[in-house]
Amino acid sequence: MNPTISSDTFDTFFAWAPWVVGVAIYLAFYLAKRREVATSKAFATQTTGSQTFACAQCGRRGPRDQMVPQDHGGAVGYKCSNCAQEALAHS
């Protein structure tokens, strides 16, 4: 007896194999990532719902009205009042 795979079976296997492997990879990543919590360090919300900003120098967090904006060639960074005063004293 000569064990051979028919042409139709061979074609069907290679027609469905990429789809099956793709779905298996997608399912594996979904199961691995579903319990992760997305956090953002730039814009963290407090329980009151207001946005806080981190100081570009020391990392201290606070509301935007207590931060001093610093222009960096088109981008805006924020410094806390202590770091902004130190920067003015050294310049």
N, C-alpha and C positions, 0 to 999 in steps of 0.2 A: 504494500500500500504506500502510495506517494502522498505525504501530507503537504498540501498546498493551500494557499489562501486564494480565494477567488478574487477576481479583479473588482467586482462590486463591493465586496467586504473591505478590501484594501482602500478603495476610493472613499467609501463611507467613513471608515476610521479616520483617515486624514482630512476629511471634510469637517468632521465634528471635533477632532482633537484640539484645535486652537480655541474653539469656543469653550470647551470643557475646562481646559487649562486656564483660560482667562477668567472664567467664573470662579474657579477654585482660588485663584490668586486674589480676586476682588473680595471674596467671602473671607479669606484669611485676614486680609487687611482690615475689613470691617469689624471682624470679631476682635482683633487686636486693638483697634483704635476707639471702639465704642464707649469705653469707660474713662477715656481721657477727658479732662476738663480744659477748655480753651481759656487762657488767661492773657491779658494784655498788660504789659508793664508800662506802656506809655499812657494809657487811659484806664485807670482803675476806678471803679465806682464804689462809693461808700454806701452805707445803708440808707443815707438820705437821698441818694441818686445823683449827687453832684459829682462832677469830674474832678479828679486830682491830677496834678502834674508833678513830675519828679525833677529836682534840681539837676542841671547838666553837670555840675561840679561835684556836689557831695551826695546827691541822691535823696535828699530830704523831700518828703511829699507834702503837698499843700494845695489849696484851691488856686486857680489861675489868678485871681485878683490879688493874691499875696506874693505872686512871682513877678520877677522883672524880666521882660522879654529881651533877648539878645539876638541881634541880626547876624547871621553867618552867611553872607553872600546869597541871599534869597531864601534861606531856610531860617526858621525862627526856633530858638531854643530858650528855655526858661531857667533862670537861676533864682534861688531863694534870696531874701533880702540880705542875709549875712554874707553870702558869697559875692553878691553884687557890690556890697560895701567894701569887701576885701579887694576886689578887682579894681575898684576906683582908687583905693588907698595905694595900691602898688603901681598904678599907672601915672 
